[in-house]
């Protein structure tokens, strides 16, 4: 079923959900710079002067997800030159599809004829959201126009009907390869209700608001059975981990509780599941676990610790935990980036640093 064919009841769902997050901090007109302590270190380590975000965990590639996060950070820091550079590089090298979405990956030196032009919906979603925030903060109509094009592209190309219930919608991880004969493959960490709601409200796209609510409801179903796996399969019979009956909570799924907290949903059962995991003592943060909570791998990187602390700070009594400092200079791209996201989330939802 095309997203365009969904009943306009989605508008009512969107309005209702937006009312539920009305208490969230609005998009800011002022820079965060003094309170966004990790930005300058992150920028010096992972952002080139041309605006390319370098993932040193993956042989110095760049991807839409990293460009989008970098753009969000630049907005939060009030750093217009960085915002403009990141957008310029991204549009020149990743906005190369026949639709408004971004190619997901750039490999330095790779010929155009061998490039992977598939998109990644989370990169598109965060890029559109960062353009919306930046367009408003920097009074940039071109950024707002591109944000709307990408948001509409996501709605029209990457939204699919849940095979279990007519009219229920889910966000596909990409435009191609994730929908087969009544079966969907989904990534729980691509569900970011706040970004979906803000784009829906900005551009009158209530379908995206419904996708936010239906995605959050799917996460509740998963939480009833344990931690979220990185990938799931969904068909008429229900959902299951995509990598076998046990599945694994890993480097994608660790973002799920952070996005829920950012969306004003600290009481979501999935947040409680991961908070319990991260309350267990041990050297390093659990970054891989069985769905039953058995810890499979810990990582000492400060960014993962910052993410876990932010989740726990949002669910435990005030003052129970310490600062969410990220120490980006001591780690590679992915933990440093998740740590800076945690710092931004803590600021957005009002968690004070000690």
VENMO-V282292 format. One record per residue. N is the residue number from 1. RES is the residue in one small letter. SS is DSSP state (h for helix, s for strand, l for the rest). PSI is psi in radians with two decimals (none if undefined). D_FIRST is the distance of its C-alpha to the first C-alpha in Angstrom with 1 decimal. Layout:
n->[N,N]
res->[RES,RES]
ss->[SS,SS]
psi->[PSI,PSI]
d_first->[D_FIRST,D_FIRST]
//
This chain:
n->[1,2,3,4,5,6,7,8,9,10,11,12,13,14,15,16,17,18,19,20,21,22,23,24,25,26,27,28,29,30,31,32,33,34,35,36,37,38,39,40,41,42,43,44,45,46,47,48,49,50,51,52,53,54,55,56,57,58,59,60,61,62,63,64,65,66,67,68,69,70,71,72,73,74,75,76,77,78,79,80,81,82,83,84,85,86,87,88,89,90,91,92,93,94,95,96,97,98,99,100,101,102,103,104,105,106,107,108,109,110,111,112,113,114,115,116,117,118,119,120,121,122,123,124,125,126,127,128,129,130,131,132,133,134,135,136,137,138,139,140,141,142,143,144,145,146,147,148,149,150,151,152,153,154,155,156,157,158,159,160,161,162,163,164,165,166,167,168,169,170,171,172,173,174,175,176,177,178,179,180,181,182,183,184,185,186,187,188,189,190,191,192,193,194,195,196,197,198,199,200,201,202,203,204,205,206,207,208,209,210,211,212,213,214,215,216,217,218,219,220,221,222,223,224,225,226,227,228,229,230,231,232,233,234,235,236,237,238,239,240,241,242,243,244,245,246,247,248,249,250,251,252,253,254,255,256,257,258,259,260,261,262,263,264,265,266,267,268,269,270,271,272,273,274,275,276,277,278,279,280,281,282,283,284,285,286,287,288,289,290,291,292,293,294,295,296,297,298,299,300,301,302,303,304,305,306,307,308,309,310,311,312,313,314,315,316,317,318,319,320,321,322,323,324,325,326,327,328,329,330,331,332,333,334,335,336,337,338,339,340,341,342,343,344,345,346,347,348,349,350,351,352,353,354]
res->[x,x,x,x,x,x,x,x,x,x,x,x,x,x,x,x,x,x,x,x,x,x,x,x,x,x,x,x,x,x,x,x,x,x,x,x,x,x,x,x,x,x,x,x,x,x,x,x,x,x,x,x,x,x,x,x,x,x,x,x,x,x,x,x,x,x,x,x,x,x,x,x,x,x,x,x,x,x,x,x,x,x,x,x,x,x,x,x,x,x,x,x,x,x,x,x,x,x,x,x,x,x,x,x,x,x,x,x,x,x,x,x,x,x,x,x,x,x,x,x,x,x,x,x,x,x,x,x,x,x,x,x,x,x,x,x,x,x,x,x,x,x,x,x,x,x,x,x,x,x,x,x,x,x,x,x,x,x,x,x,x,x,x,x,x,x,x,x,x,x,x,x,x,x,x,x,x,x,x,x,x,x,x,x,x,x,x,x,x,x,x,x,x,x,x,x,x,x,x,x,x,x,x,x,x,x,x,x,x,x,x,x,x,x,x,x,x,x,x,x,x,x,x,x,x,x,x,x,x,x,x,x,x,x,x,x,x,x,x,x,x,x,x,x,x,x,x,x,x,x,x,x,x,x,x,x,x,x,x,x,x,x,x,x,x,x,x,x,x,x,x,x,x,x,x,x,x,x,x,x,x,x,x,x,x,x,x,x,x,x,x,x,x,x,x,x,x,x,x,x,x,x,x,x,x,x,x,x,x,x,x,x,x,x,x,x,x,x,x,x,x,x,x,x,x,x,x,x,x,x,x,x,x,x,x,x,x,x,x,x,x,x,x,x,x,x,x,x,x,x,x,x,x,x]
ss->[l,l,h,h,h,l,l,l,h,h,h,h,h,h,h,h,h,h,h,h,l,l,l,l,l,l,l,l,l,l,l,l,h,h,h,l,l,l,h,h,h,h,h,h,h,h,s,l,l,l,l,l,s,l,s,l,l,l,l,l,s,s,s,h,h,h,h,h,h,h,h,h,h,h,h,h,h,l,l,h,h,h,h,h,h,h,h,h,h,h,h,h,h,l,l,l,l,l,l,l,l,l,l,l,s,s,l,l,l,l,l,h,h,h,l,l,l,l,l,l,h,h,h,h,h,h,h,h,h,h,h,h,h,h,h,h,h,l,l,l,h,h,h,h,h,h,h,h,h,h,h,h,h,h,h,h,h,l,s,s,s,l,l,l,l,l,l,l,s,s,s,l,l,l,l,l,l,l,s,s,l,l,s,s,s,s,l,h,h,h,l,l,h,h,h,h,h,h,h,h,h,h,h,l,l,h,h,h,h,h,h,h,h,h,h,h,h,h,h,h,h,h,h,l,l,l,l,l,l,l,l,s,s,s,s,l,l,s,s,s,s,l,l,l,l,l,l,l,s,l,l,l,h,h,h,h,h,h,h,h,h,h,l,l,l,l,l,l,h,h,h,h,h,h,h,h,h,h,l,l,l,l,l,l,s,s,s,s,s,l,l,l,l,l,s,s,s,s,s,l,l,h,h,h,h,h,h,h,h,h,h,h,h,l,l,l,l,l,l,l,l,l,l,l,l,l,l,h,h,h,l,l,h,h,h,h,h,h,h,h,h,h,h,h,h,h,h,h,h,l,l,l,l,l]
psi->[2.27,2.55,-0.47,-0.38,0.05,2.45,2.60,0.02,-0.37,-0.54,-0.74,-0.70,-0.75,-0.78,-0.72,-0.79,-0.69,-0.63,-0.59,-0.39,0.32,-0.41,-0.06,2.72,2.36,2.92,2.30,2.49,-0.26,2.63,2.62,-0.09,-0.92,-0.53,0.09,1.27,-0.49,-0.14,-0.82,-0.69,-0.81,-0.80,-0.74,-0.50,-0.63,-0.06,2.14,2.82,-0.43,-0.22,0.28,2.22,2.15,2.18,1.71,-0.09,-0.27,0.88,0.67,0.47,2.98,2.67,2.85,-0.61,-0.85,-0.71,-0.69,-0.78,-0.74,-0.69,-0.73,-0.76,-0.73,-0.70,-0.82,-0.60,-0.10,0.53,1.50,-0.79,-0.71,-0.75,-0.84,-0.68,-0.78,-0.78,-0.76,-0.79,-0.76,-0.80,-0.57,-0.56,-0.38,-0.41,1.13,0.17,3.03,-0.14,-3.12,-0.11,2.92,2.45,2.44,-0.37,2.53,2.18,2.12,2.28,-0.06,2.30,2.56,-0.59,-0.26,0.15,2.69,1.92,0.06,2.59,2.93,2.06,-0.52,-0.65,-0.78,-0.76,-0.85,-0.57,-0.79,-0.72,-0.73,-0.67,-0.67,-0.87,-0.79,-0.69,-0.66,-0.80,-0.68,0.14,0.97,1.71,-0.51,-0.69,-0.73,-0.69,-0.73,-0.66,-0.79,-0.70,-0.77,-0.74,-0.76,-0.66,-0.76,-0.80,-0.74,-0.47,-0.57,0.30,2.28,2.66,2.35,2.15,-0.18,-0.32,2.11,2.36,-0.19,2.42,2.58,2.66,2.08,2.61,-0.33,2.98,-0.56,2.69,0.01,0.17,2.06,1.93,0.99,0.15,2.32,2.54,2.21,2.72,1.96,-0.49,-0.05,-0.06,1.89,1.56,-0.70,-0.82,-0.76,-0.76,-0.73,-0.67,-0.70,-0.76,-0.67,-0.62,0.27,0.99,1.25,-0.37,-0.66,-0.59,-0.67,-0.69,-0.69,-0.80,-0.72,-0.60,-0.75,-0.62,-0.66,-0.69,-0.60,-0.73,-0.76,-0.72,-0.51,-0.31,0.00,-2.86,2.71,2.35,2.85,-0.66,2.56,2.73,2.53,2.15,-2.99,-0.37,-0.13,-2.81,2.76,2.65,2.41,-0.31,0.60,3.01,-0.51,-0.67,-3.10,2.34,2.10,-2.62,-0.41,-0.90,-0.37,-0.29,-0.34,-0.90,-0.56,-0.75,-0.63,-0.76,-0.76,-0.49,0.21,0.46,0.84,-0.38,0.04,2.42,-0.49,-0.58,-0.74,-0.66,-0.85,-0.58,-0.67,-0.73,-0.80,-0.06,-0.17,2.30,2.71,2.90,1.96,2.90,2.40,2.03,-0.15,2.37,2.70,2.81,-0.26,0.05,-0.02,2.12,2.21,-0.51,2.40,2.67,2.30,0.00,2.34,-0.53,-0.71,-0.66,-0.67,-0.73,-0.85,-0.71,-0.68,-0.75,-0.77,-0.65,-0.56,-0.24,-0.19,2.92,2.57,2.35,0.06,-0.42,3.06,-2.97,2.72,0.44,2.43,-0.48,0.96,-0.39,-0.17,0.20,3.01,-3.09,-0.90,-0.91,-0.63,-0.68,-0.74,-0.62,-0.70,-0.61,-0.74,-0.69,-0.73,-0.75,-0.79,-0.71,-0.81,-0.65,0.04,0.56,2.05,2.51,2.46,none]
d_first->[0.0,3.8,6.5,8.3,6.8,8.0,11.3,14.4,15.7,14.7,17.8,20.0,18.8,19.5,22.9,23.9,23.2,25.0,27.9,28.1,28.7,31.0,33.9,32.8,34.9,33.9,33.5,37.1,39.2,42.0,42.1,42.2,44.6,47.5,45.3,42.9,45.5,43.6,42.3,45.4,45.8,42.1,42.3,45.5,44.2,40.7,40.4,42.1,43.7,41.1,38.2,37.0,36.3,37.7,36.5,39.7,38.2,36.3,39.1,38.9,35.4,33.3,29.6,27.1,27.3,31.1,31.1,28.9,31.1,34.2,32.9,32.4,35.9,37.4,36.1,37.4,40.8,41.0,41.5,40.6,42.1,40.0,36.8,37.5,38.4,35.3,33.0,35.1,35.0,31.3,30.4,32.9,31.9,28.3,26.6,26.8,23.2,21.9,19.5,20.8,20.3,23.3,24.5,25.1,28.7,32.0,34.9,38.2,39.7,36.6,36.4,33.4,32.8,32.2,30.1,26.9,24.4,21.5,20.6,20.8,18.5,21.4,23.7,21.6,21.1,24.8,25.8,24.0,25.5,28.9,28.8,28.1,31.0,33.2,32.5,33.6,36.5,37.9,37.1,35.1,32.9,31.7,30.4,28.5,27.0,25.9,24.5,22.3,21.1,20.2,18.5,16.3,15.7,14.7,12.2,10.7,11.1,11.5,9.2,6.8,6.0,9.5,9.9,12.8,11.5,8.8,8.6,10.3,9.6,11.6,13.1,13.2,16.8,16.2,14.2,15.3,16.3,14.6,11.6,13.1,12.4,10.8,13.1,12.9,16.2,16.8,20.0,21.2,23.4,20.6,20.0,22.3,21.8,24.6,23.4,19.9,21.6,24.2,21.9,19.8,23.1,24.6,22.0,20.4,17.0,16.4,12.9,15.1,17.4,14.8,13.9,17.7,18.2,15.6,17.0,20.5,19.8,18.8,22.1,23.9,22.8,24.0,27.2,28.1,28.6,30.3,29.9,26.6,26.4,25.6,22.5,20.4,18.2,15.6,14.5,14.6,18.3,18.4,19.2,22.2,24.0,22.8,26.5,27.8,28.7,30.8,28.8,30.5,30.6,31.4,31.5,27.9,27.7,30.9,29.1,26.8,29.6,30.7,27.4,27.3,30.9,30.2,27.6,30.2,29.2,32.4,32.3,29.0,29.8,28.7,31.3,33.9,33.1,33.7,36.7,38.3,37.9,39.5,42.3,43.8,46.9,47.4,48.0,44.9,41.3,39.1,36.4,35.4,35.5,34.4,31.9,34.9,36.5,39.0,39.7,39.5,40.4,41.9,42.2,45.0,43.4,43.8,40.3,38.8,41.5,40.6,37.0,38.1,40.7,38.3,36.1,39.2,40.7,37.7,38.1,41.9,44.9,45.8,48.2,47.4,46.5,47.7,46.5,43.2,45.1,43.3,46.2,44.0,47.1,47.5,44.2,41.6,38.4,35.9,38.0,39.6,36.2,35.0,38.3,38.1,34.6,36.3,39.0,36.6,34.8,38.1,39.2,36.0,36.2,40.0,41.3,44.9,46.4,49.7]
//
